[in-house]
């Protein structure tokens, strides 16, 4: 994705099902779980580089011994930073206490982080700041083991204000309004309530206070706690939590917006945001890694018993399609093929634009994450070339000479590595005119491979704001002096904000929205903007369930191609000599390529939860009123 877009988060949970001595004997180290957590988080570092956190719980420790450890970082390389701190602490303890080296029980007693239950998180900041206090996991502490709660999630709620107010109505005084705090306190409230009720039952049975603790551990119903906590959540989420005594859960939203996968054998239970992370780290085949169903939670008791329980009634599944287009790593078997198909399905539009002139066309991609879609486009281009060769041979008929045959068969699709990003280049000047010149040199280009009569086809994952295209990429490509530059987006036009975890909150930042405004201006139909604003304002106090996305009216008069053509005009400055054309994937072809991830609200405006419609209307109001705040 050439436009910088912060997004998503990633979670990793590991529950060791055997005593630590087992892993020492089989794998040579009691730190097996910590090592696996490091790998799980690194294999998902694409999901968040603003911060990372790790928490662990030791099971069955004596009173007075520390059983929860947590470390968080917002450094430039947060995953490496937290595991460096963990490693340094481990080495320090082993150096200062040589007797620990041969005793796993002593290691567990004296070395922090060495537990049986671990939760990791990688983060991009989309709500709140990027200080270390905003980095997951969050910890809600209590002297009762059962009431200690550790939370980390890949999520965004559309109704944080409503949830915050509900906490106040419960008599609580939350320390801040951030959605993570709000969610943690909601779960914590019902956890406290469940513990109190179980304690009363234990006392009624004549159990001592110490016996009551064990009774609570056995009887605590996490599924019931989650049902009470989540009944009014509106958003996309995968929420993971650990309780101090050793129970844990991972809970996925009812529409399946955010991804979650799990694996279990007799040694370990693992949960992650991406399937390949589990496959690679634990060396297990594709079919043994399961997807957690929408509205369901994976529940783990302290004794290691795992169950899957329905928490909320599943909605129509609308798994985020951006996971397939861009966010998730392309090493997943399904995602790899889907991204290739995204490129392949775009080829008819490309061929039409270059008038089937593959001989005078160079194909490439920007950025590197678009490479897989590029391969799919290339396969389709090769199919076209083969058709052209067949037609040329048949056209020659009986007059086909050996020389002519060799000439026809020698024709190839021309591919080049046109642009290479200079990752060391930073735009240190903020003054616009100077900064624009620096931005234009972020990529290095390959000279000498483009002729004056050539078309240059460049595929990108998606075009969000168009800023990088306008300020950098097109200027860079124009230096190669092609006849035409065709920019191909493997995603459809992004027309609406996202409110479920992607940092696309403001309508005016979206290039498709800007194009629609310009088209109305060109046609003298700008009055529709005020009409949409009035409709949105009229819904400000309407229940979410009754909200209608009125921003759809802005796009309704125009064909997709008309908006694409206007985008081509907007991003093409007067200094660009080449003809520029932007081509987008259609929503229909997106669904064909990615049939399991049909969440498309940022393209279609069809939000999977009621809160989404409120958010898009609020975003339009903010645009008109020049309010820079988020709509959620």
Secondary structure, DSSP 4 states (H G I P E B T S, - for coil): --S---B-EEEEEEEE-S-HHHHHHHHS-TTHHHHHHHHHHHTTGGG--SEEEEEEE-SSPPTTS--EEEEEE-STTHHHHHHHHHHHHHHHHHHH-GGGTT-HHHHHHHSTT--SEEEEEEE---SS--SGGGSSPEEE--SSGGG-EEEEEEEEES-HHHHHHHHHHTT---S---HHHHHHHHHHHHHHHHHHHHHHHHHHTT--HHHHHHHHHHH--HHHHHHHHHTT--EEEEEEEEETTS-EEEEE-TT--S--EEEE-SSEEEEESSHHHHHHHHT--GGGSEEPPTTEEEEE-TT--EEEEE-S---S---BTHIIIIIS-TTSHHHHHHHHHHHHHHHHHHHHHTTT--TTEEEEESSGGGHHHHHHHHHHHHHHHHHHHHHHHHHHGGG--HHHHHHHHT---EE---EEE-TT------SHHHHHHHHTTSEEE-TTS--TT-EEEEEES--SS-HHIIIIIHHHHHTT--SEEEEEESS----S---SSBS---GGG-HHHHHHHHHHHHHT-THHHHHHHHHHHHTTTS-GGG---TTHHHHHTS-HHHHHHHHHHHH--TT--SEEEEEE--HHHHHHH-TT--B-HHHH---SSHHHHHHHHHHHHHHHTT--S---
